[in-house]
Each structure stands twice: as structure tokens, then as C-alpha cells.
Amino acid sequence: MIVLGIDPGLETVGYGIINSERGDVSLIDYGIIKTPRSAGIPERLSMIAEGIGALIEKFKPDEVAVEELFFCTNRKTAITVAEARGVILLTAYNKCGRLYEYTPNQIKQAVTGWGGAEKAQIQQMVKVLLKLKDIPKPDDAADALAVAITHAQTSRMSGLFKI
């Protein structure tokens, strides 16, 4: 099963694509979709939609997993990230049809075994689980790989959580 994991954002969207076979996960690709601050919000949202659509067309994931929003103290940031996340959800659903969401605590629990894990612990486990030489960079891409790993482990162990 090919899984596309996504860490939503407006300026930077992280993505990670893995293959999951019989409990083993392996890396296919990872990276970011970057939008320029100088562009307007509608243009940036369009860039994100195009980027997600292109990833789905290129890698043809069986399922897409997206991190749910966490509480944000800056309202303006929270709103724009929510808008970007909405575009991501819509694009992924329209292009793939199999879309799942995970909270930050679910991701921490699945990847490290502890829902209170720190970012560095998650990144280290992503490196270990995917048998990589180094921690994937930038952080957004490593986070997206953690989302993909979470889906691979969660769907294998307890059924699929479809939205």
C-alpha cells in the first residue's frame, strides 16, 4: 500500500510517501510544497492544490493521511493554515478518494509509543523506522513521513479510520 502523508501549512506543506507491506515501511519520496509570502492567499492555496494534485498523479497513493490542526494561539495563522488544510483535504479526497486524519497525539503514540513525545524523538523514530541514514529535512517533511507511518501502522492494527 502506498501512503501519502501530509503536514499542512500555508507557507510550507510537508509531504512523505511510503510503501507499507506486511508491517514493513519503506521510503518512496519526501519533500515540501513551498508558497511565497509575496503571493496572495488565493494564489498560495491554488499552488498547494496543484502541488498535492501533482503528487497524487505522480505517485498514485492508495490512501492519503493528513495531520489534524493543533491549537494555535495566533488566530490569523490558525485561519490561514485551516484554509490550506481545507484545500489539501478537498484535493486529496477528489484525486484519491481515501482520506484519513490523525491528531498530533495519535501520531506521537504511533511513531514513538508515547503521546507526549518531543519533535526530536519523532524525527529519530522516522529515521529508524524507514532505515534512513539521516533524519529527513526539512522538519515539515519529517512530520509528513510520521503521518504516513501512523496511517500504515494504525490501518494495519485497528482498521481504517476514514473521513
DSSP file with accessible surface (Angstrom, degrees, kcal/mol):
  #  RESIDUE AA STRUCTURE BP1 BP2  ACC     N-H-->O    O-->H-N    N-H-->O    O-->H-N    TCO  KAPPA ALPHA  PHI   PSI    X-CA   Y-CA   Z-CA
    1    1 A M              0   0   51      0, 0.0    19,-2.8     0, 0.0     2,-0.5   0.000 360.0 360.0 360.0 130.1    0.0    0.0    0.0
    2    2 A I  E     -A   19   0A  45     17,-0.2    60,-2.0    58,-0.2    61,-1.6  -0.836 360.0-166.9 -95.8 128.2    1.4    3.4   -0.9
    3    3 A V  E     -Ab  18  63A   0     15,-2.6    15,-2.4    -2,-0.5     2,-0.6  -0.971  12.6-156.2-120.9 130.5    0.6    6.1    1.6
    4    4 A L  E     -Ab  17  64A   2     59,-2.1    61,-2.9    -2,-0.4     2,-0.4  -0.933  14.7-163.2-102.2 117.1    0.9    9.9    1.1
    5    5 A G  E     -Ab  16  65A   0     11,-3.6    11,-2.2    -2,-0.6     2,-0.4  -0.853   4.9-162.4-100.2 140.3    1.3   11.7    4.5
    6    6 A I  E     -Ab  15  66A   0     59,-2.2    61,-2.1    -2,-0.4     9,-0.2  -0.988  18.2-163.7-131.0 131.3    0.8   15.4    4.6
    7    7 A D  E     -A   14   0A  17      7,-2.3     7,-2.3    -2,-0.4   137,-0.1  -0.940  34.3-136.9-106.0 104.7    1.8   18.0    7.2
    8    8 A P        +     0   0   16      0, 0.0     2,-0.3     0, 0.0     5,-0.1  -0.254  39.4 137.8 -70.5 152.0   -0.4   21.0    6.4
    9    9 A G        -     0   0    9     72,-0.1     4,-0.0     1,-0.1    -2,-0.0  -0.944  49.3-127.5-172.9 168.5    0.7   24.6    6.3
   10   10 A L  S    S+     0   0   14     -2,-0.3     3,-0.2     2,-0.1    25,-0.1   0.859 109.4  30.5 -93.8 -47.1    0.3   27.7    4.2
   11   11 A E  S    S+     0   0   61      1,-0.3    24,-2.5    23,-0.1     2,-0.4   0.904 135.3  20.3 -77.3 -40.4    3.9   28.6    3.6
   12   12 A T  E     - C   0  34A  21     22,-0.2     2,-0.5    20,-0.0    -1,-0.3  -0.983  61.4-170.5-136.5 123.3    5.2   25.1    3.8
   13   13 A V  E     - C   0  33A   0     20,-2.6    20,-2.5    -2,-0.4     2,-0.3  -0.963  18.3-148.5-109.2 121.4    3.3   21.8    3.2
   14   14 A G  E     -AC   7  32A   0     -7,-2.3    -7,-2.3    -2,-0.5     2,-0.3  -0.680  15.7-173.2 -88.0 144.1    5.3   18.7    4.1
   15   15 A Y  E     -AC   6  31A  33     16,-2.7    16,-2.2    -2,-0.3     2,-0.3  -0.987   9.2-178.3-135.8 148.4    4.7   15.5    2.2
   16   16 A G  E     -AC   5  30A   0    -11,-2.2   -11,-3.6    -2,-0.3     2,-0.5  -0.980   8.3-161.5-144.3 132.9    6.0   12.0    2.7
   17   17 A I  E     +AC   4  29A   1     12,-3.4    11,-2.8    -2,-0.3    12,-1.7  -0.972  17.8 170.1-121.2 125.2    5.3    9.0    0.6
   18   18 A I  E     -AC   3  27A   0    -15,-2.4   -15,-2.6    -2,-0.5     2,-0.5  -0.879  29.9-131.3-128.6 162.7    5.9    5.5    1.9
   19   19 A N  E     -AC   2  26A  43      7,-2.7     7,-2.3    -2,-0.3     2,-0.5  -0.955  20.4-162.6-111.1 132.9    5.2    1.9    0.9
   20   20 A S  E     + C   0  25A  12    -19,-2.8     2,-0.4    -2,-0.5     5,-0.2  -0.975  15.0 168.1-120.8 117.6    3.7   -0.3    3.6
   21   21 A E  E >   - C   0  24A  82      3,-2.6     3,-2.5    -2,-0.5    -2,-0.0  -0.980  69.0 -27.7-133.2 118.0    3.9   -4.1    3.1
   22   22 A R  T 3  S-     0   0  228     -2,-0.4     3,-0.1     1,-0.3    -1,-0.1   0.852 126.9 -44.1  48.3  44.2    3.1   -6.6    5.8
   23   23 A G  T 3  S+     0   0   28      1,-0.3     2,-0.4   129,-0.1    -1,-0.3   0.302 115.8 111.3  89.5 -11.6    4.1   -4.3    8.6
   24   24 A D  E <   -C   21   0A 109     -3,-2.5    -3,-2.6   128,-0.0     2,-0.4  -0.802  50.1-159.1 -95.6 139.9    7.3   -3.0    7.0
   25   25 A V  E     -C   20   0A  16     -2,-0.4     2,-0.3   104,-0.4    -5,-0.2  -0.929   9.5-177.2-117.6 142.4    7.5    0.6    5.8
   26   26 A S  E     -C   19   0A  57     -7,-2.3    -7,-2.7    -2,-0.4     2,-0.2  -0.987  28.8-106.4-138.2 149.9    9.9    1.9    3.2
   27   27 A L  E     +C   18   0A  56    103,-0.4    -9,-0.2    -2,-0.3     3,-0.1  -0.520  33.4 166.7 -77.1 135.8   10.6    5.4    1.9
   28   28 A I  E     -     0   0A  67    -11,-2.8     2,-0.3     1,-0.4   -10,-0.2   0.713  66.2 -36.8-107.2 -51.4    9.5    6.4   -1.6
   29   29 A D  E     -C   17   0A  49    -12,-1.7   -12,-3.4     2,-0.0    -1,-0.4  -0.982  51.6-174.0-166.1 161.3    9.9   10.2   -1.5
   30   30 A Y  E     +C   16   0A  78     -2,-0.3     2,-0.3   -14,-0.2   -14,-0.2  -0.976  23.3 114.3-157.6 162.7    9.5   13.2    0.7
   31   31 A G  E     -C   15   0A  12    -16,-2.2   -16,-2.7    -2,-0.3     2,-0.3  -0.982  48.1 -80.1 166.9-158.7    9.8   17.0    0.5
   32   32 A I  E     -C   14   0A  60     -2,-0.3     2,-0.5   -18,-0.2   -18,-0.2  -0.944  13.4-137.8-136.6 156.1    7.8   20.2    0.7
   33   33 A I  E     -C   13   0A  23    -20,-2.5   -20,-2.6    -2,-0.3     2,-0.4  -0.987  32.6-162.7-108.0 119.8    5.5   22.4   -1.3
   34   34 A K  E     -C   12   0A 117     -2,-0.5   -22,-0.2   -22,-0.2   -23,-0.1  -0.895   8.7-165.2-111.0 134.8    6.6   26.0   -0.7
   35   35 A T        -     0   0    1    -24,-2.5     2,-0.2    -2,-0.4     9,-0.1  -0.946  26.5-113.4-117.5 142.0    4.5   29.0   -1.4
   36   36 A P    >   -     0   0   56      0, 0.0     3,-1.4     0, 0.0     8,-0.1  -0.506  10.7-138.6 -76.7 138.1    5.9   32.6   -1.5
   37   37 A R  T 3  S+     0   0  182      1,-0.3     7,-0.1    -2,-0.2     4,-0.0   0.769 101.8  66.2 -61.0 -26.6    4.9   35.0    1.2
   38   38 A S  T 3  S+     0   0  118      2,-0.0    -1,-0.3     0, 0.0     2,-0.1   0.699  87.0  85.8 -72.0 -18.0    4.6   37.7   -1.5
   39   39 A A  S <  S-     0   0   12     -3,-1.4     2,-0.1     1,-0.1    -4,-0.0  -0.478  86.7-106.1 -82.6 155.2    1.7   35.9   -3.2
   40   40 A G     >  -     0   0   41     -2,-0.1     4,-2.5     1,-0.1     5,-0.2  -0.334  33.1-104.6 -73.6 162.1   -1.9   36.4   -2.1
   41   41 A I  H  > S+     0   0   55      1,-0.2     4,-2.9     2,-0.2     5,-0.3   0.920 119.3  51.3 -57.0 -49.0   -3.8   33.8   -0.1
   42   42 A P  H  > S+     0   0  103      0, 0.0     4,-2.2     0, 0.0    -1,-0.2   0.918 111.7  48.1 -57.5 -39.9   -5.9   32.6   -3.1
   43   43 A E  H  > S+     0   0  110      2,-0.2     4,-2.2     1,-0.2    -2,-0.2   0.918 112.3  48.8 -65.7 -41.4   -2.8   32.2   -5.2
   44   44 A R  H  X S+     0   0   21     -4,-2.5     4,-2.2     2,-0.2    -1,-0.2   0.911 110.4  50.8 -65.4 -41.3   -1.0   30.3   -2.5
   45   45 A L  H  X S+     0   0   30     -4,-2.9     4,-2.5     1,-0.2    -1,-0.2   0.900 109.6  51.3 -63.5 -38.5   -4.0   28.0   -1.9
   46   46 A S  H  X S+     0   0   55     -4,-2.2     4,-2.7    -5,-0.3    -1,-0.2   0.907 107.8  52.1 -63.7 -41.1   -4.0   27.3   -5.6
   47   47 A M  H  X S+     0   0   55     -4,-2.2     4,-2.5     2,-0.2    -1,-0.2   0.899 110.1  49.1 -61.4 -40.7   -0.3   26.4   -5.6
   48   48 A I  H  X S+     0   0    0     -4,-2.2     4,-2.8     2,-0.2     5,-0.3   0.938 111.1  49.1 -64.9 -45.7   -0.9   24.0   -2.7
   49   49 A A  H  X S+     0   0   27     -4,-2.5     4,-2.6     1,-0.2    -2,-0.2   0.928 113.1  47.3 -59.8 -44.8   -3.8   22.3   -4.6
   50   50 A E  H  X S+     0   0  131     -4,-2.7     4,-2.5     2,-0.2    -1,-0.2   0.905 112.6  49.7 -63.3 -41.3   -1.7   22.0   -7.7
   51   51 A G  H  X S+     0   0   19     -4,-2.5     4,-2.1     2,-0.2    -2,-0.2   0.927 113.0  44.9 -64.8 -45.1    1.2   20.6   -5.7
   52   52 A I  H  X S+     0   0    0     -4,-2.8     4,-2.4     2,-0.2     5,-0.2   0.929 113.5  51.2 -64.7 -43.5   -0.9   18.0   -3.9
   53   53 A G  H  X S+     0   0    4     -4,-2.6     4,-2.5    -5,-0.3    -2,-0.2   0.916 109.5  50.0 -60.0 -42.2   -2.7   17.0   -7.1
   54   54 A A  H  X S+     0   0   58     -4,-2.5     4,-2.5     1,-0.2    -1,-0.2   0.897 109.6  51.2 -64.8 -39.9    0.7   16.6   -8.9
   55   55 A L  H  X S+     0   0   16     -4,-2.1     4,-2.9     2,-0.2     5,-0.4   0.922 111.2  47.6 -62.5 -43.6    2.0   14.3   -6.1
   56   56 A I  H  X S+     0   0   10     -4,-2.4     4,-2.0     1,-0.2    -2,-0.2   0.917 113.3  47.8 -66.5 -40.8   -1.1   12.2   -6.2
   57   57 A E  H  < S+     0   0  108     -4,-2.5    -1,-0.2    -5,-0.2    -2,-0.2   0.905 116.9  43.5 -65.8 -38.9   -0.9   11.9  -10.0
   58   58 A K  H  < S+     0   0  155     -4,-2.5    -2,-0.2    -5,-0.2    -1,-0.2   0.937 127.7  25.3 -72.7 -47.1    2.8   11.0   -9.9
   59   59 A F  H  < S-     0   0   37     -4,-2.9    -3,-0.2    -5,-0.2    -2,-0.2   0.601  86.2-147.7 -99.0 -13.8    2.9    8.5   -7.0
   60   60 A K     <  -     0   0  148     -4,-2.0   -58,-0.2    -5,-0.4    -4,-0.1   0.911  20.7-156.9  47.8  58.4   -0.7    7.2   -7.2
   61   61 A P        -     0   0   10      0, 0.0   -58,-0.2     0, 0.0    -1,-0.1  -0.321  18.2-142.3 -64.9 148.1   -1.1    6.6   -3.4
   62   62 A D  S    S+     0   0   84    -60,-2.0     2,-0.3     1,-0.2   -59,-0.2   0.821  86.1  10.6 -74.0 -33.2   -3.7    4.1   -2.3
   63   63 A E  E     -b    3   0A  12    -61,-1.6   -59,-2.1    34,-0.1     2,-0.4  -0.983  65.9-144.2-147.3 153.1   -4.5    6.3    0.7
   64   64 A V  E     -bd   4  99A   0     34,-2.7    36,-2.3    -2,-0.3     2,-0.4  -0.972  12.1-165.3-121.8 134.3   -3.8    9.8    2.0
   65   65 A A  E     -bd   5 100A   0    -61,-2.9   -59,-2.2    -2,-0.4     2,-0.4  -0.972   6.1-170.0-121.9 134.5   -3.3   10.7    5.6
   66   66 A V  E     -bd   6 101A   0     34,-2.5    36,-1.8    -2,-0.4     2,-0.3  -0.968  24.2-118.8-127.0 138.7   -3.3   14.3    6.9
   67   67 A E  E     - d   0 102A  26    -61,-2.1    36,-0.2    -2,-0.4     2,-0.1  -0.557  31.7-125.4 -73.5 134.4   -2.4   15.7   10.3
   68   68 A E        -     0   0   65     34,-2.9     2,-0.1    -2,-0.3    -1,-0.1  -0.420  36.1 -91.0 -72.5 156.9   -5.3   17.4   12.1
   69   69 A L        -     0   0   73     -2,-0.1     2,-0.2    34,-0.1    -1,-0.1  -0.417  36.8-145.4 -69.0 144.3   -4.7   21.0   13.2
   70   70 A F        -     0   0  140      1,-0.1     2,-0.1    -2,-0.1    -1,-0.0  -0.642  40.2 -74.1-100.4 166.5   -3.4   21.6   16.7
   71   71 A F        -     0   0  174     -2,-0.2     2,-0.4     1,-0.0    -1,-0.1  -0.359  51.2-163.2 -63.0 132.5   -4.4   24.5   18.9
   72   72 A C        -     0   0   39      1,-0.1     6,-0.1    -2,-0.1    -1,-0.0  -0.979  18.2-156.9-123.3 130.3   -2.8   27.7   17.6
   73   73 A T  S    S+     0   0  130     -2,-0.4     2,-0.8     1,-0.1    -1,-0.1   0.756  80.9  75.3 -78.7 -22.6   -2.6   30.9   19.7
   74   74 A N     >  -     0   0   81      1,-0.2     4,-2.6     2,-0.0     5,-0.2  -0.797  67.6-162.7 -92.7 109.1   -2.3   33.2   16.7
   75   75 A R  H  > S+     0   0  212     -2,-0.8     4,-2.6     1,-0.2     5,-0.2   0.881  87.6  52.5 -59.9 -43.0   -5.7   33.5   15.2
   76   76 A K  H  > S+     0   0  161      2,-0.2     4,-2.2     1,-0.2    -1,-0.2   0.934 112.7  44.9 -61.8 -44.4   -4.5   34.8   11.8
   77   77 A T  H  > S+     0   0   60      1,-0.2     4,-2.6     2,-0.2     5,-0.3   0.926 112.2  52.5 -63.7 -44.1   -2.1   31.9   11.5
   78   78 A A  H  X S+     0   0   31     -4,-2.6     4,-2.3     1,-0.2    -2,-0.2   0.906 110.0  48.6 -60.0 -41.2   -4.7   29.4   12.6
   79   79 A I  H  X S+     0   0   98     -4,-2.6     4,-2.4     2,-0.2    -1,-0.2   0.942 113.0  45.5 -67.0 -46.2   -7.2   30.6   10.0
   80   80 A T  H  X S+     0   0   24     -4,-2.2     4,-2.3     2,-0.2    -2,-0.2   0.897 113.9  49.0 -68.2 -36.6   -4.7   30.6    7.0
   81   81 A V  H  X S+     0   0   30     -4,-2.6     4,-3.0     2,-0.2    -1,-0.2   0.911 110.7  51.7 -67.2 -37.9   -3.4   27.1    8.0
   82   82 A A  H  X S+     0   0   44     -4,-2.3     4,-2.4    -5,-0.3    -2,-0.2   0.899 109.0  50.7 -64.0 -38.7   -7.0   25.9    8.3
   83   83 A E  H  X S+     0   0   82     -4,-2.4     4,-2.0     2,-0.2    -2,-0.2   0.937 111.9  46.7 -63.5 -44.3   -7.7   27.3    4.8
   84   84 A A  H  X S+     0   0    0     -4,-2.3     4,-2.5     1,-0.2    -2,-0.2   0.920 111.5  51.6 -62.9 -42.3   -4.7   25.5    3.4
   85   85 A R  H  X S+     0   0   30     -4,-3.0     4,-3.0     1,-0.2    -1,-0.2   0.897 107.0  53.6 -62.7 -39.0   -5.7   22.3    5.2
   86   86 A G  H  X S+     0   0   36     -4,-2.4     4,-2.5     2,-0.2    -1,-0.2   0.919 109.3  47.9 -61.6 -42.2   -9.2   22.6    3.7
   87   87 A V  H  X S+     0   0   33     -4,-2.0     4,-2.7     2,-0.2     5,-0.2   0.913 112.3  50.2 -64.2 -41.0   -7.7   22.8    0.2
   88   88 A I  H  X S+     0   0    0     -4,-2.5     4,-2.8     2,-0.2     5,-0.3   0.940 111.7  47.4 -62.3 -48.3   -5.4   19.8    0.9
   89   89 A L  H  X S+     0   0   32     -4,-3.0     4,-2.6     2,-0.2     5,-0.2   0.933 114.5  46.2 -60.2 -46.7   -8.4   17.7    2.2
   90   90 A L  H  X S+     0   0  107     -4,-2.5     4,-2.7    -5,-0.2     5,-0.2   0.941 115.2  45.7 -63.1 -47.5  -10.5   18.6   -0.8
   91   91 A T  H  X S+     0   0   19     -4,-2.7     4,-2.4    -5,-0.2     5,-0.3   0.936 115.0  47.0 -62.6 -47.1   -7.8   18.0   -3.4
   92   92 A A  H  X>S+     0   0    0     -4,-2.8     4,-2.6    -5,-0.2     5,-1.1   0.917 114.2  47.5 -62.8 -42.0   -6.7   14.7   -1.8
   93   93 A Y  H  X5S+     0   0  119     -4,-2.6     4,-0.5    -5,-0.3    -2,-0.2   0.937 114.4  45.9 -66.1 -44.6  -10.3   13.5   -1.5
   94   94 A N  H  <5S+     0   0  114     -4,-2.7    -1,-0.2    -5,-0.2    -2,-0.2   0.861 121.4  37.4 -66.6 -34.6  -11.1   14.4   -5.1
   95   95 A K  H  <5S+     0   0  105     -4,-2.4    -2,-0.2    -5,-0.2    -1,-0.2   0.768 136.5  14.6 -88.9 -29.2   -7.9   12.9   -6.5
   96   96 A C  H  <5S-     0   0   34     -4,-2.6    -3,-0.2    -5,-0.3    -2,-0.1   0.730  75.9-151.9-116.5 -41.5   -7.6    9.8   -4.3
   97   97 A G  S  <<S+     0   0   22     -5,-1.1     2,-0.6    -4,-0.5    -4,-0.1   0.231  71.6  90.7  86.5 -15.7  -10.9    9.2   -2.5
   98   98 A R        +     0   0   90     -6,-0.3   -34,-2.7   -36,-0.1     2,-0.4  -0.870  54.7 164.4-119.4  98.5   -9.3    7.5    0.5
   99   99 A L  E     +d   64   0A   4     -2,-0.6    64,-2.0    64,-0.3     2,-0.3  -0.941  11.4 179.5-124.8 135.1   -8.5   10.2    3.1
  100  100 A Y  E     -d   65   0A   1    -36,-2.3   -34,-2.5    -2,-0.4     2,-0.4  -0.946  12.1-149.3-135.3 152.8   -7.7    9.8    6.8
  101  101 A E  E     -d   66   0A  40     60,-0.4     2,-0.4    -2,-0.3   -34,-0.2  -0.952   9.0-172.1-126.8 146.6   -6.9   12.2    9.6
  102  102 A Y  E     -d   67   0A   0    -36,-1.8   -34,-2.9    -2,-0.4    49,-0.0  -0.998  20.2-128.6-137.7 139.7   -4.7   11.9   12.7
  103  103 A T     >  -     0   0   43     -2,-0.4     4,-2.2   -36,-0.2     5,-0.2  -0.397  32.8-107.7 -77.9 160.8   -4.2   14.1   15.7
  104  104 A P  H  > S+     0   0   30      0, 0.0     4,-2.6     0, 0.0     5,-0.2   0.898 121.7  51.9 -55.5 -39.5   -0.7   15.1   16.8
  105  105 A N  H  > S+     0   0  100      1,-0.2     4,-2.5     2,-0.2     5,-0.2   0.878 107.2  51.5 -67.0 -37.7   -1.0   12.8   19.8
  106  106 A Q  H  > S+     0   0   80      2,-0.2     4,-2.5     1,-0.2    -1,-0.2   0.898 111.2  48.8 -62.6 -39.3   -2.1    9.9   17.7
  107  107 A I  H  X S+     0   0    8     -4,-2.2     4,-2.5     2,-0.2     5,-0.3   0.942 111.7  47.8 -66.8 -46.4    1.0   10.4   15.5
  108  108 A K  H  X>S+     0   0   56     -4,-2.6     4,-2.6     1,-0.2     6,-0.9   0.924 113.8  48.2 -59.0 -44.5    3.3   10.7   18.5
  109  109 A Q  H  X5S+     0   0  103     -4,-2.5     4,-1.6     4,-0.2    -2,-0.2   0.924 114.1  45.3 -63.3 -45.8    1.8    7.5   20.0
  110  110 A A  H  <5S+     0   0   24     -4,-2.5    -1,-0.2    -5,-0.2    -2,-0.2   0.885 120.6  37.6 -68.0 -38.2    2.0    5.5   16.8
  111  111 A V  H  <5S+     0   0    5     -4,-2.5    -2,-0.2    -5,-0.2    -1,-0.2   0.874 135.3  16.2 -85.1 -37.8    5.6    6.5   15.9
  112  112 A T  H  <5S-     0   0   42     -4,-2.6    -3,-0.2    -5,-0.3    -2,-0.2   0.590  95.3-117.6-111.8 -16.8    7.2    6.6   19.3
  113  113 A G  S  <<S+     0   0   50     -4,-1.6     2,-0.4    -5,-0.7    -4,-0.2   0.475  90.0  85.6  88.9   2.9    4.9    4.7   21.6
  114  114 A W    >   -     0   0  151     -6,-0.9     3,-1.5     1,-0.1    -2,-0.2  -0.969  66.1-150.5-143.1 122.8    4.2    7.8   23.7
  115  115 A G  T 3  S+     0   0   18     -2,-0.4    -7,-0.2     1,-0.3    -6,-0.2   0.585  97.4  56.7 -68.1 -10.3    1.7   10.5   23.1
  116  116 A G  T 3  S+     0   0   30     -8,-0.1    -1,-0.3    -7,-0.1   -11,-0.1   0.203  77.3 140.7-105.5  17.4    3.9   13.1   24.8
  117  117 A A    <   -     0   0    2     -3,-1.5     2,-0.2   -12,-0.1    -9,-0.1  -0.192  50.3-120.4 -63.0 149.6    7.0   12.6   22.7
  118  118 A E    >>  -     0   0  130      1,-0.1     4,-1.9   -10,-0.1     3,-0.6  -0.493  27.2-105.5 -84.7 161.2    9.0   15.6   21.6
  119  119 A K  H 3> S+     0   0   93      1,-0.3     4,-2.6     2,-0.2     5,-0.2   0.876 120.0  55.1 -55.2 -42.3    9.6   16.5   18.0
  120  120 A A  H 3> S+     0   0   67      1,-0.2     4,-2.2     2,-0.2    -1,-0.3   0.876 106.8  50.9 -62.6 -36.8   13.2   15.3   18.1
  121  121 A Q  H <> S+     0   0   88     -3,-0.6     4,-2.2     2,-0.2    -1,-0.2   0.904 110.4  48.8 -67.0 -40.1   12.0   11.8   19.3
  122  122 A I  H  X S+     0   0   15     -4,-1.9     4,-2.4     2,-0.2    -2,-0.2   0.939 111.6  49.1 -63.8 -46.6    9.5   11.6   16.5
  123  123 A Q  H  X S+     0   0   16     -4,-2.6     4,-2.1     1,-0.2    -2,-0.2   0.895 110.1  51.2 -62.2 -39.6   12.1   12.5   13.9
  124  124 A Q  H  X S+     0   0   81     -4,-2.2     4,-2.4     1,-0.2    -1,-0.2   0.914 110.6  48.5 -64.2 -41.8   14.6   10.0   15.2
  125  125 A M  H  X S+     0   0   61     -4,-2.2     4,-3.4     2,-0.2     5,-0.3   0.870 107.3  55.2 -68.1 -35.4   11.9    7.2   15.1
  126  126 A V  H  X S+     0   0    0     -4,-2.4     4,-2.2     2,-0.2    -1,-0.2   0.949 109.8  48.1 -58.6 -45.7   11.0    8.2   11.5
  127  127 A K  H  <>S+     0   0   55     -4,-2.1     5,-2.7     1,-0.2     4,-0.3   0.935 116.0  43.4 -59.0 -46.7   14.7    7.8   10.6
  128  128 A V  H ><5S+     0   0   77     -4,-2.4     3,-1.2     3,-0.2    -2,-0.2   0.942 113.9  48.6 -67.0 -49.4   14.9    4.4   12.4
  129  129 A L  H 3<5S+     0   0   43     -4,-3.4  -104,-0.4     1,-0.3    -1,-0.2   0.849 117.3  41.7 -63.8 -33.2   11.5    3.0   11.1
  130  130 A L  T 3<5S-     0   0    9     -4,-2.2  -103,-0.4    -5,-0.3    -1,-0.3   0.391 108.7-125.2 -94.0   2.4   12.4    4.0    7.5
  131  131 A K  T < 5 +     0   0  158     -3,-1.2     2,-0.2    -4,-0.3    -3,-0.2   0.908  51.8 164.0  55.4  49.4   16.0    2.8    7.9
  132  132 A L      < -     0   0   37     -5,-2.7    -1,-0.2    -6,-0.2     3,-0.1  -0.649  46.5-134.8 -97.3 155.5   17.4    6.1    6.8
  133  133 A K  S    S+     0   0  180     -2,-0.2     2,-0.3     1,-0.1    -1,-0.1   0.875  89.3  18.2 -73.0 -39.7   21.0    7.4    7.2
  134  134 A D  S    S-     0   0  111     -7,-0.1    -1,-0.1    -3,-0.0     3,-0.1  -0.888  91.7 -89.9-130.0 162.7   19.8   10.8    8.4
  135  135 A I        -     0   0   44     -2,-0.3   -11,-0.1     1,-0.1   -12,-0.1  -0.531  56.3-105.0 -68.6 131.0   16.7   12.5    9.8
  136  136 A P        -     0   0    1      0, 0.0     6,-0.3     0, 0.0    -1,-0.1  -0.322  46.8-114.2 -60.4 140.6   14.7   13.8    6.8
  137  137 A K  S    S+     0   0  121      4,-0.1     2,-0.2     5,-0.1  -107,-0.0  -0.946  82.2  42.0-126.3 149.6   14.8   17.6    6.4
  138  138 A P  S >> S-     0   0   53      0, 0.0     4,-1.7     0, 0.0     3,-1.0   0.603  81.0-122.9 -73.4 175.6   13.1   19.9    6.5
  139  139 A D  H 3> S+     0   0   64      1,-0.3     4,-2.8     2,-0.2     5,-0.2   0.825 109.2  61.5 -54.6 -36.8   11.0   19.3    9.6
  140  140 A D  H 3> S+     0   0   49      1,-0.2     4,-1.9     2,-0.2    -1,-0.3   0.875 105.1  47.6 -60.9 -37.8    7.8   19.5    7.7
  141  141 A A  H <> S+     0   0    0     -3,-1.0     4,-2.3     2,-0.2    -1,-0.2   0.912 111.2  50.1 -70.1 -41.4    8.8   16.6    5.5
  142  142 A A  H  X S+     0   0    1     -4,-1.7     4,-2.0    -6,-0.3    -2,-0.2   0.911 110.6  50.9 -61.9 -40.8    9.8   14.5    8.5
  143  143 A D  H  X S+     0   0   18     -4,-2.8     4,-1.9     1,-0.2    -1,-0.2   0.901 108.7  51.3 -62.8 -40.5    6.4   15.3   10.1
  144  144 A A  H  X S+     0   0    0     -4,-1.9     4,-2.3     2,-0.2  -128,-0.3   0.895 107.5  52.3 -65.6 -38.2    4.6   14.2    7.0
  145  145 A L  H  X S+     0   0    0     -4,-2.3     4,-2.8  -130,-0.2    -1,-0.2   0.898 106.7  53.9 -63.4 -37.5    6.5   10.9    7.0
  146  146 A A  H  X S+     0   0    1     -4,-2.0     4,-2.5     2,-0.2    -2,-0.2   0.890 107.3  51.3 -63.0 -37.6    5.4   10.4   10.6
  147  147 A V  H  X S+     0   0    0     -4,-1.9     4,-2.2     2,-0.2    -2,-0.2   0.935 111.1  47.6 -63.9 -44.5    1.8   11.0    9.5
  148  148 A A  H  X S+     0   0    0     -4,-2.3     4,-2.5     1,-0.2    -2,-0.2   0.920 112.3  48.8 -63.2 -43.6    2.2    8.4    6.7
  149  149 A I  H  X S+     0   0    0     -4,-2.8     4,-2.7     1,-0.2     5,-0.3   0.913 108.8  54.5 -62.1 -42.4    3.8    5.9    9.1
  150  150 A T  H  X S+     0   0    0     -4,-2.5     4,-3.1     1,-0.2     5,-0.3   0.931 109.7  46.7 -57.0 -46.5    1.0    6.5   11.6
  151  151 A H  H  X S+     0   0    0     -4,-2.2     4,-3.0     2,-0.2     5,-0.4   0.936 111.1  51.3 -64.0 -43.4   -1.6    5.6    9.0
  152  152 A A  H  X S+     0   0    1     -4,-2.5     4,-1.3     1,-0.2    -2,-0.2   0.930 117.3  39.7 -59.6 -43.1    0.3    2.5    7.9
  153  153 A Q  H  X S+     0   0   38     -4,-2.7     4,-1.9     2,-0.2    -2,-0.2   0.906 118.3  46.7 -73.8 -41.4    0.5    1.3   11.5
  154  154 A T  H  X S+     0   0   23     -4,-3.1     4,-2.7    -5,-0.3    -2,-0.2   0.926 112.9  47.5 -69.2 -44.7   -3.0    2.3   12.5
  155  155 A S  H  X S+     0   0   17     -4,-3.0     4,-0.8    -5,-0.3    -1,-0.2   0.865 114.0  49.2 -67.4 -31.9   -4.7    0.9    9.5
  156  156 A R  H  < S+     0   0  129     -4,-1.3    -1,-0.2    -5,-0.4    -2,-0.2   0.882 119.3  36.8 -71.8 -37.0   -2.8   -2.4    9.8
  157  157 A M  H  < S+     0   0  138     -4,-1.9    -2,-0.2     2,-0.1    -3,-0.2   0.843 132.7  12.1 -89.5 -36.4   -3.6   -2.7   13.6
  158  158 A S  H  < S-     0   0   70     -4,-2.7    -3,-0.1     1,-0.4    -2,-0.1   0.089 104.2 -93.9-137.4  28.3   -7.1   -1.5   14.1
  159  159 A G     <  -     0   0   39     -4,-0.8    -1,-0.4    -5,-0.1     2,-0.3  -0.089  59.3 -52.7  82.9 173.5   -8.9   -1.0   10.8
  160  160 A L        -     0   0   75     -3,-0.1     2,-0.9    -4,-0.1    -5,-0.0  -0.686  34.8-150.9 -94.8 138.7   -9.2    2.1    8.8
  161  161 A F        -     0   0   97     -2,-0.3   -60,-0.4   -10,-0.1     2,-0.3  -0.852  27.6-176.3-104.8  91.6  -10.4    5.5   10.1
  162  162 A K              0   0  111     -2,-0.9   -62,-0.2   -62,-0.1   -64,-0.0  -0.723 360.0 360.0 -94.0 141.9  -12.0    7.1    7.1
  163  163 A I              0   0   93    -64,-2.0   -64,-0.3    -2,-0.3    -2,-0.0  -0.665 360.0 360.0-103.3 360.0  -13.4   10.6    7.0
